Amino acid sequence: MRKLMTIATATTGAALMLAVGAGTASADSVISAPWNESVAGASSTGTVSTVWTGNAGKVTAKGTLKVTDPTACYTISVGVGFIGKPRGPQIWSKAPQKQCGPGTIDVSATTGPHSFWDGPWVVICKAGDTTKACKG
């Protein structure tokens, strides 16, 4: 149901982890990559950006959310994971914006700054979804 990340985002995340692990990330370096996500009833596209300051990165996913489902509300969530934990995101942050019924809105979700992470991942959340990415 969820497409967790694009190849470009995975490559960017891996490059960031190597740079931070080697201690070569400069203050306020910015890495951006496109993302897109689609689930039954909604789709979303945009850019996910990471601003690195020292060993911590703040991740923001911005884009548009298009809903075709006339019966539910949707939003996006951005997640990151820590190196050494099981692969995949452990920290999620949902966008405050939501679209109920058909329509298109601008959305933005931010998490961090966090140190030593894997990802980022962007998913679409449907109201009532209780997975870790969509709780809260």
MIDO-568851 format. One record per residue (C-alpha): x, z, y. Coordinates in steps of 0.1 Angstrom, whole numbers, padded with zeros to 4 digits, always signed. Each point is the difference from the previous one (the first is absolute). Example, Ala and Ser with C-alpha at 12.3 -4.5 7.8 and 13.67 -1.06 7.14 Angstrom:
2
+0123+0078-0045+0014-0007+0034
// end
This chain:
136
+0000+0000+0000+0029+0006+0024+0029-0022+0009+0025+0026+0010+0026-0020+0019+0012-0035+0007+0034-0012-0013+0013-0001+0036-0010+0037+0005+0016+0010-0033+0032-0017+0010+0000+0015+0034-0007+0035-0014+0029-0004-0025+0024-0012+0028-0011+0030+0021+0006+0025-0027+0035-0014-0006+0008+0001+0037-0012+0035+0004+0017+0012-0032+0033-0014+0013-0005+0017+0033+0001-0033+0020-0035+0000+0015+0003-0001+0038-0022+0020+0024-0034-0016+0005+0005-0030-0022-0032-0019-0008-0009-0019-0031-0034-0019-0002-0016-0020-0028-0034-0017-0005-0026+0015-0024-0034-0011-0013-0024+0018-0023-0033-0010-0015-0027+0019-0020-0036-0008-0009-0018+0001+0033+0029+0002+0024+0034-0016+0010+0027+0009+0024+0032-0015+0014+0026+0011+0025+0035+0013+0005+0016+0031-0013+0029+0013+0021+0025+0028-0006+0019+0016+0029+0031+0018-0013+0015+0028+0020+0029+0015-0019-0011+0006-0036-0037+0000+0007-0024-0029+0002-0034-0001+0017-0023-0027-0016-0029-0017+0018-0023-0026-0015-0019-0020+0025-0024-0029-0006-0036-0011-0004-0026+0012-0025-0028-0024-0010-0029+0014-0019-0026-0021-0018-0017+0028-0020-0033+0009+0017-0003+0034-0017+0033+0018+0006+0027+0011+0025+0037-0009-0003+0034+0008+0016+0037-0003-0008+0026+0025-0011+0038-0001+0001+0022+0018-0025+0036+0009-0006+0019+0017-0029+0031+0021-0003+0030-0011-0020+0004+0020-0032-0038+0004-0004-0020-0022-0024-0001-0036+0013-0028-0005+0025-0014+0016+0031-0005+0038+0003-0010+0002+0037-0029-0019+0014-0015-0003+0035-0034-0017+0006-0009-0019+0032-0026+0017+0022-0019-0033+0004-0026-0010-0026-0023-0029-0003-0035+0006-0015-0018-0032-0011+0011-0035+0008+0024-0005+0029+0036+0000+0011+0020+0027+0018+0036+0008+0010+0016+0028-0021+0031+0021+0002+0014+0027-0023+0032+0019+0005+0020+0024-0022+0032+0018+0006+0027+0004+0010+0011+0007-0036+0035+0000-0015+0012-0019-0031-0031-0019-0009-0011-0029-0021-0026-0026+0011-0020-0004+0022-0033-0008-0016-0032-0010+0017-0034+0002-0017-0037-0005+0009-0022+0031-0005-0037-0001-0006-0021+0030+0010-0003+0024-0029+0033-0011-0016+0017+0032-0012+0034-0015-0010+0030+0017+0017+0003-0029+0025-0035+0004+0012-0008+0037-0001-0008+0018+0032
// end
